[in-house]
Amino acid sequence: MKYLTFIITAAVLLSGCVEIPLAPGADQVRITRSAAEVAACRAVGNIEKISGGTWDDKQRQMKNQAVGLGGNVIFNTMTGLDPSGVVYRCP
């Protein structure tokens, strides 16, 4: 029984160490809270609240979704601890 408890505990602890990989092009996506930075851009979609994981994981998920929507800038509309936003395609 102690061995099983050890295995489960180790699996839970190690699962938190896995980073979410960035999709191709996601490293070029910017996140902003400034409306002026997206004033001349075209909105291409929304990102609903991202929950779970570290702050870095949440940012990676947002950037991956932005690339999937064809955007390169995320206007962060976060309320509380879970980020959300509007994805824009900017020149």
Buried (B, 14 or more C-beta within 10 A) or exposed (E): EEEEEEEEEEEEEEEEEEEBEBBEBBEEBBBBEEEEBBEEBEEBBEBEBBEEBEEEBBBBBBBBBBBBBEBBBBBBEBEEEEBBBBBBBBE
